[in-house]
Amino acid sequence: MQTTTDQRNAVGFDFGTTNSSVALVQGNSSVRIASFSSGGKESYSFRSILDFEQYKTPAGARRTHVFTGPSAIEHHLETEENDRLIQSLKSHLPSRTLTGTEVFGRRYKLEEMLARMIGDLRQHAEKQFASPIRSAMAGRPVHFASAESQEDDDFAVARLRQAFLLAGFERVEFEMEPVAAAYAYESTLDHDELILIGDFGGGTSDFSLLRVGPEVRRRGRTAQDLLGTSGVGLAGDAFDARIIHKLVSPALGSDSEARSLSQLLPAVPAWIYAKLEHWHHLSFLRTSNVREILRSAHRRALEPEKIAALIAIIDENLGYQLHQAVQRVKFELSRSEAAEFRFDEGSLELRIPVTRAQFESWIERELQAIEQCIDGLLRTAGVDPRAVDRVFLTGGSSFVPAVRRIFAARFGERRIRSGNEFTSVAHGLALCAAERVW
């Protein structure tokens, strides 16, 4: 293939369900990743999140300010009332019924909210790269979360394209995220290989089987080099939700009972705990109706201290902190056979022991779905696992030992590689853009 004549346009945008990143191919063909300041530290990830704040002007008029990325998190932690967090918007792209949402009395279209994040990300990258960005190679999953057909995937891509255009882009091309990760891995090779890419994001797990290497680049890529792609609409967010459901919610009363006349009934409706599994939904629970339900439950509960802990989580708006604690214990379980879930925020303190074996039993259904997806890809492509030279795993959930064992069982541990788990897709998208003529 030809290369672009203006590498200032060789920009890769990995807009993810949970985290996003941007990369640029520089004049010497090296790749630069944009960094972001978060909590006094530099990170290469931009949280794909919005925080809406309602405030009053000196004249008494109500206004809404929108924060994105790291500033959204920082502002949310500093604000006690009148803000609403929204994330995981990418997972709603295939839905024809979810067109938007109302925040503080104003209707926001889904594409408009996505554009706000993408636009801020673009402007931040422009400042770092000291160059205008109007074209980009953007990532997309093989199958979007909640997509049930090719038509759903096409619909999602069309909406995502519209969001990029609203964000100030003049042109955007899309490449599958695992294929982009393959470009990043290929840049380290001095020989050709048949590789399997596993890309584990927040909302989807995606896989590609393809040939890469210097000879492939020299002769020019063909459609036959991509032997197959597949994906499943679950990943890190699903693992986190299982930890909340199985480990945290019981400590907050999900299994508790309350007396109602002569009967024992669940103390708190199950839908409240379902909201808790997606921490950014906590704002939906901060209503007078929910507070009354919980006060009543606390009075009648056989374990009122657990209901009191749930009330503290909601009243003190500790959803983000809870999410961070879940992330920490998941990471610790990736390194050790046992860990302790620790949550010490506001007026609440929780200490709950947990083992890796327990965690793996909780995510067994998700692991089986990943296994079936990989086996189906190999079967459809007609490739024996022994013919695969390397397996490259990227994304946060690639650290989970049970996930890695899926690949070790089929390909052997020595063939598994990983690296730059949170930026390899953006890196590869930029390299992909450098190969295209814009």
ZIQUI-V48564 format. One line per field, one symbol per residue. psi: psi as a letter, one per 40 degrees, with the letter a starting at -180 (. if undefined). burial: b if it has 24 or more other ideal C-beta (glycine too) atoms within 12 Angstrom, else e. A space follows every 10 residues. Layout:
psi=???
burial=???
This chain:
psi=iiiiegedeg hhhghiddii ihihhideei hhhiiihhfe ihieihhgii hhhhihidee ihihihiiad dddddddehd ifihhhafdd eedehedgea ihhfehhhid dddddddddd ddddddddef hiheiihiii idhiheheid dddddddddd ddddddeeid hhiiihdddd ddddddeeie iiihihhhhh addihiiihi hiidddddeh iidedhdiii iifibddddd dddddddddd eeedeiiihh beihihdhid ddddddegde eddeegiddd ddddddddde idgddddddd dddddeffdd dddddddddd ddeedieiih hhhgibehhh hhiiiddddd ddeddddddd dddddddddd efhhdeehdi hhhiideeeh dddddddddd eideehiiif deeddddddd ddddeih.
burial=eeebeebbbb bbbbbbbbbb bbbbbeeeee bbbbbbeeee eeebbbbbbb bbbeeeeeee eeebbbbbbb bbbbbbbebe eebbbbbbbb bbbbeeeeee bebeeeebeb bbbbbbbbbb bbbbbbebbe bebebbbbbb bbbbbbbeee ebbebbbebb bebbbbbbbe ebbbbbbbbb bbbbbbbbbe eebbbbbbbb bbbbbbbbbb bbbeebbeee beeebbbbbb bbbbbbbbbb bbbbbbbbbb bbbbbbebee eeeeebbbee ebbebbbbbb bbbbbbeeeb eebbeebbeb bebbebbbbb bbbbbbbbbb bbbbbbbebb bbbbeeeebe bbbeeeebeb ebebebeebb ebbeebbebb bebbbebbee bebebeebbb bbbbbbbbbb bbbbebbeeb beeebbbbeb bbbbbbbbbb bbbbbbeb
